[in-house]
Amino acid sequence: MPTKAERLTPLPAGLVPLLTQKQIETYYGVSDWQILRWIDAGMPEEPFAGRGRRFNLARCEEWHAKQAALAPTA
């Protein structure tokens, strides 16, 4: 019988896993408070039927890049 690691299958083309709020906090190295501020500022969330929030990392990075481009430089 194959082990659990051997049973892993790749995601179908175009399907992207969504990150939880805790995972996105860890990815950016920020607190939950900072994530909530970014959401208020327009960082995209994905529709999710369960509890909590879900985020598409590619869309979040895109949003951060746009915010960086809009930020005034000193």
N, C-alpha and C positions, 0 to 999 in steps of 0.2 A: 504494500500500500504506500502511495507517495506521501511524503511529509507535507505539512502545511505550507512550507516555503515553496515546495515544488508545485503546489496547486494554484499559486498566484497566476492570474491572467492579466494581460494589459487591458487598459480601458479602451473602449471603442474610440475610433477617430472622432475628434471634436468634443468628446466628453471630458470635462475638467472637474477635478475634485474641489469641493468648496471647503474653505477653512473655517473653523469655529472662531469666536472672538478670542479665546485663550490662545489659539494657534497664531492668529494674526498679531496679537500682543507680543508673543515670543519672537515671531519673525522680525518685527520692527524694534523689539527691545524697549517697549513702552508700557505704561500702565493702562488699566481699563479706562481710567479717566481721560487719558489722551485719545484713545480710540473713540470714546463718546464725543469728544470735541471734534475729531475729524469727521465723524458721521454728521454732526450738526453743520459742519462746513461743506458737506456734500460728498464725502467719500461713499462710493456705491456699496450697497448691501444687496444681496441676492434674495429673491423670494424663497421662503423656506417654510414648510408646513409644520415642522417640529418646533421645539422650544429653542430659544436663543437665536443668535444672529449667525448668518453665514456670509462669507466673502469669497469672491473670485480674485485670486492673487494678481492675475494679469490686469484686471480692471482697476484694482487698488493701486498698483504700480503706475499705471497710466494716469490715474488721478493725481498721484503724488508728483509725477513728472510735469503735468500741467500746472500744478500749484507752484512748483519750483520755478517754472518759466515765468509765472505771473508775479513772483515775489520781487519787490524792489531791491536793487543792489545798492550797497553803500559806497 
